[in-house]
């Protein structure tokens, strides 16, 4: 049994492959535009692709939207697991953030009402996955400053027959909960 490493190049593809019965492949696909990509294969199936635009696709070969990370599957593998193993009270984290700069790595201050992060829940409607059923967003709720970031959580759902979500509840920076209204000083809201 030869488990060596093989290199092969054609006019449009460079390939690195192991000689095992279930080979591991790394393929660089040439060409023009969106056909250029780097793909990683196991058990004769493509598992991961980096597109020419920099998107990372896991378990799929075509980007659905302009997302930098896309994970697809038919079962429980369509999950992102973030696990922290440490002997303390801290847990794993998931961070969404925003800056108003137009370049990577910037720290330009955000404004009141800016969305800092959004978790969207969409379902296939027979055409695409762009129809949203619900959203949870973290937004700026006041004037931010150095080490001062007032925030609110906004919960939205989409009613039957509609294509866009409507705000149903929010928790504002003062700890007030508004259901079916925007809590401010004149609204009747519940303090938390």
KAPERA-V714803 format. One record per helix or strand of 2 or more residues. SS is the DSSP state (hx for helix, st for strand). FROM is the first residue (numbers start at 1). TO is the last residue. If there is no record, write none. Layout:
# KAPERA-V714803
SS;FROM;TO
SS;FROM;TO
This chain:
# KAPERA-V714803
st;5;9
st;13;18
st;24;29
hx;33;35
st;37;42
st;45;51
st;56;58
st;69;71
st;115;122
st;132;140
st;151;157
st;166;171
st;176;179
st;190;191
